[in-house]
């Protein structure tokens, strides 16, 4: 991607975009940062003469980052088979919602989590659908549909023809289309608020009314904290489980906070975030709950 003279100037400015690409591809801020660092290491490892031959250093970095992510996605499947319980993407906060009393200050531009744009393409529902794709589908779809890269450039990442990349993106798009149910943010926020109120009051009947009868709750503790290892299915069962959690966790405070760009809930005790919950909503009811409890995935929510 690019073959004629250029200096190395400007490569540092590509980091934010690369972090955004890598997080959507990997679902992990930590892995995204590592992938981008690896790409930069390869760039700076090139002889100066080779760097000057590259027309677009940013395009070169994108290609290399995409290939690194593709390799990581391939190995991730094996790693996640060994993961204790369900694996969920790392949730992202909206730092503007957390004031000094909440334990944080302004966003830190050096923190990769603060560089990720919170839009529909990082919602937990969207990332979970991406997890169902093959690595090649995910790369083709994210690069083309989210970041608008042409298939000719994506072909360089995947090592396939542009036509094959177009087919991969189309296949991925069908999966996303089947799962996507646009819901206004205000409707989502109202539903989540009512869930919080019913949860705090331990009102099983109210929770059942807010949950779709076929709702599914998936929790990720990573084997590091106690949680259900398999998804809880059915609105009534989920409601009972939520109330049981409230009974066993006195002093837990629920906060309405944006999770990956959409309304969610954060549970904290003594100022420490214990659980981050994301929701999918359809027809005024919760259809999916994703609860991340693995402390290794909650570091973006912890501030001194």
C-alpha positions in Angstrom: 0.0 0.0 0.0 2.1 2.9 -1.2 5.4 2.6 -3.0 6.9 6.0 -3.6 9.1 8.3 -1.5 7.8 9.6 1.8 9.3 10.6 5.1 8.4 9.1 8.5 6.8 12.4 9.5 3.2 12.0 10.8 3.3 8.3 11.7 2.8 9.1 15.4 -0.5 10.8 14.5 -1.8 7.6 13.1 -1.9 5.9 16.6 -5.5 7.0 17.5 -7.0 5.6 14.3 -5.0 2.4 14.6 -6.2 1.9 18.2 -9.8 2.3 17.0 -9.3 -0.2 14.2 -7.6 -2.7 16.4 -10.1 -2.5 19.2 -13.0 -3.2 16.9 -11.1 -6.1 15.4 -10.0 -7.7 18.7 -12.6 -6.5 21.3 -9.7 -5.9 23.7 -8.1 -2.6 24.6 -5.0 -4.4 25.9 -4.6 -6.5 22.7 -5.3 -3.5 20.5 -2.6 -1.5 22.2 -0.1 -4.4 21.8 -1.0 -4.8 18.1 -0.4 -1.1 17.4 2.8 -1.1 19.4 4.0 -4.1 17.3 3.1 -2.3 14.1 5.1 0.8 15.1 8.0 -1.4 16.1 8.0 -2.9 12.7 7.8 0.5 11.0 10.7 1.9 13.0 12.6 -1.3 12.4 12.6 -0.6 8.6 15.8 0.9 7.1 15.3 4.6 6.5 15.6 4.0 2.7 12.7 1.6 2.9 10.6 4.0 4.9 11.2 6.7 2.3 10.0 4.4 -0.5 6.6 4.0 1.2 4.0 6.4 -0.2 1.7 6.4 2.7 3.1 5.4 6.1 -0.4 5.5 7.6 -1.7 3.0 5.0 1.4 0.8 5.6 0.7 0.9 9.4 -2.9 0.0 8.8 -2.0 -3.0 6.7 0.5 -4.3 9.2 -1.9 -3.7 12.2 -4.6 -5.5 10.2 -2.4 -8.5 9.6 -1.3 -8.6 13.2 -4.9 -8.5 14.3 -5.8 -11.2 11.8 -3.1 -13.5 13.3 -4.3 -12.7 16.8 -8.0 -13.5 15.9 -6.8 -16.9 14.6 -5.1 -17.7 17.8 -7.8 -16.2 20.0 -10.2 -18.9 19.2 -7.9 -21.5 20.8 -7.2 -19.3 23.8 -10.9 -18.7 24.4 -11.7 -22.4 24.3 -9.5 -22.5 27.5 -11.0 -19.4 29.0 -13.0 -20.1 32.2 -16.7 -19.4 31.4 -17.9 -17.0 28.7 -15.5 -14.5 27.0 -16.8 -11.0 26.5 -15.1 -8.0 24.9 -13.5 -5.4 27.3 -16.1 -2.7 28.1 -15.3 0.9 27.6 -16.4 3.9 29.8 -17.3 7.4 28.7 -14.8 9.3 30.9 -16.9 12.5 30.5 -19.5 11.0 32.8 -17.1 10.4 35.7 -16.3 13.6 37.7 -13.7 14.0 40.4 -16.1 12.4 43.0 -16.2 9.3 40.8 -12.5 8.9 41.0 -11.3 10.2 37.6 -10.3 13.4 35.9 -10.2 14.4 32.3 -9.5 11.9 29.6 -5.9 11.0 29.2 -4.7 11.1 25.6 -2.0 8.6 26.3 -4.5 6.0 27.5 -5.6 3.8 24.6 -9.1 3.5 26.1 -9.5 7.2 25.9 -8.7 7.3 22.2 -11.5 5.0 21.1 -14.5 6.7 19.5 -17.7 5.5 21.2 -20.1 4.9 18.4 -22.4 2.1 17.3 -19.5 0.0 16.1 -18.2 -0.5 19.6 -21.5 -1.3 21.3 -21.3 -4.6 23.1 -24.1 -6.0 20.9 -22.1 -5.1 17.8 -18.8 -6.5 19.2 -20.5 -9.8 20.2 -21.8 -10.2 16.6 -18.3 -9.5 15.3 -17.1 -12.4 17.6 -19.4 -14.8 15.6 -17.5 -14.0 12.3 -14.5 -15.7 10.9 -11.3 -13.6 11.3 -11.3 -12.8 7.6 -14.9 -11.7 7.6 -14.3 -9.5 10.7 -11.3 -7.8 9.1 -13.0 -7.2 5.8 -16.2 -5.9 7.4 -14.6 -3.6 10.0 -12.1 -2.1 7.5 -14.7 -1.6 4.8 -18.0 -0.9 6.5 -16.8 0.9 9.6 -13.6 2.6 8.3 -14.4 2.8 4.6 -11.2 1.3 3.4 -11.4 0.2 -0.3 -11.4 -3.6 -1.0 -8.2 -3.1 -3.0 -6.4 -2.1 0.2 -8.2 -4.8 2.3 -6.9 -7.4 -0.2 -3.4 -6.4 0.9 -4.3 -7.2 4.5 -6.0 -10.5 3.9 -3.9 -11.7 1.1 -7.0 -12.3 -1.1 -8.4 -10.7 -4.2 -10.6 -7.6 -3.8 -13.6 -9.6 -5.1 -13.1 -12.2 -2.4 -12.8 -9.5 0.3 -16.0 -8.0 -1.0 -17.8 -11.3 -0.6 -16.4 -11.7 3.0 -17.7 -8.3 3.9 -21.1 -9.1 2.4 -21.3 -12.3 4.4 -20.4 -10.4 7.6 -22.9 -7.7 6.8 -25.8 -10.2 6.6 -24.9 -11.4 10.2 -24.9 -7.8 11.5 -28.1 -6.9 9.6 -29.9 -9.9 11.1 -28.9 -8.9 14.7 -29.3 -5.2 14.5 -32.4 -3.6 16.0 -32.0 0.3 16.0 -33.4 1.7 19.3 -33.4 5.4 20.2 -30.9 6.2 23.0 -33.7 7.7 25.1 -35.7 4.5 25.0 -32.6 2.5 25.9 -31.8 4.8 28.8 -35.4 4.6 30.1 -35.4 0.8 30.1 -32.0 0.6 31.8 -33.1 3.1 34.4 -36.2 1.0 35.2 -34.0 -2.1 35.4 -31.8 -0.3 37.9 -34.7 0.8 40.0 -36.3 -2.7 40.0 -33.0 -4.3 40.8 -32.3 -2.0 43.7 -35.8 -2.7 45.2 -35.4 -6.4 44.5 -38.7 -6.3 42.6 -38.8 -9.6 40.7 -42.2 -8.9 39.1 -40.9 -5.6 37.8 -37.7 -7.1 36.5 -39.7 -9.9 34.7 -41.8 -7.2 33.0 -38.7 -5.4 31.8 -37.0 -8.5 30.5 -38.0 -10.3 27.2 -39.2 -13.8 28.0 -36.4 -15.1 25.8 -33.7 -12.8 27.3 -30.2 -14.1 27.8 -27.7 -12.9 30.4 -24.0 -13.7 29.8 -21.4 -13.0 32.5 -17.6 -12.9 32.2 -15.6 -13.5 35.3 -12.6 -15.2 33.6 -12.3 -17.6 36.5 -11.1 -14.8 38.7 -14.3 -13.9 40.4 -17.5 -15.8 41.1 -20.2 -15.7 38.4 -22.3 -18.1 36.3 -20.2 -20.0 33.8 -23.0 -20.5 31.3 -25.6 -18.0 30.0 -28.8 -17.6 32.1 -31.8 -17.9 29.7 -35.3 -16.6 30.2 -36.5 -13.4 31.7 -37.9 -15.0 34.9 -34.7 -16.9 35.6 -32.6 -13.8 35.0 -34.8 -11.7 37.3 -34.4 -14.3 40.1 -30.7 -14.4 39.6 -30.4 -10.6 39.7 -32.3 -10.4 43.0 -30.1 -13.2 44.4 -27.0 -11.2 43.6 -28.5 -8.1 45.3 -29.2 -10.3 48.4 -25.6 -11.5 48.5 -23.9 -8.2 47.8 -24.9 -5.6 50.4 -23.4 -2.2 49.9 -23.3 -2.6 46.1 -24.1 0.7 44.4 -25.6 0.8 40.9 -24.8 3.7 38.6 -26.3 4.6 35.2 -23.3 5.0 32.9 -22.5 4.7 29.2 -21.0 1.4 28.4 -19.4 1.2 24.9 -21.4 4.2 23.8 -24.9 3.1 25.0 -26.7 3.2 28.3 -25.6 0.6 30.8 -25.1 0.0 34.5 -22.0 -0.1 36.7 -21.9 -1.8 40.0 -19.3 -0.6 42.5 -18.5 -1.1 46.1 -16.5 1.4 48.2 -15.7 3.2 45.0 -14.3 0.2 43.2 -16.0 -1.0 40.0 -17.0 -4.6 40.4 -19.2 -5.2 37.4 -20.0 -3.4 34.1 -23.3 -4.4 32.5 -24.3 -3.7 28.9 -27.8 -4.2 27.5 -29.5 -4.8 24.3 -33.1 -3.6 24.0 -35.9 -4.4 21.6 -39.6 -3.4 21.8 -39.1 -1.7 25.1 -37.6 -4.8 26.8 -34.1 -6.1 27.5 -33.2 -9.0 25.3 -29.5 -9.4 26.2 -27.4 -8.6 29.2 -23.6 -8.8 29.1 -22.0 -8.5 32.6 -18.2 -8.2 32.7 -16.7 -9.0 36.1 -13.2 -10.1 35.2 -11.1 -7.5 37.0 -8.4 -7.7 34.2 -11.0 -6.3 31.8 -12.2 -3.5 34.1 -8.9 -1.6 34.3 -10.3 1.2 32.0 -12.9 1.8 34.8 -10.4 2.1 37.6 -8.8 5.4 38.5 -6.8 6.6 41.5 
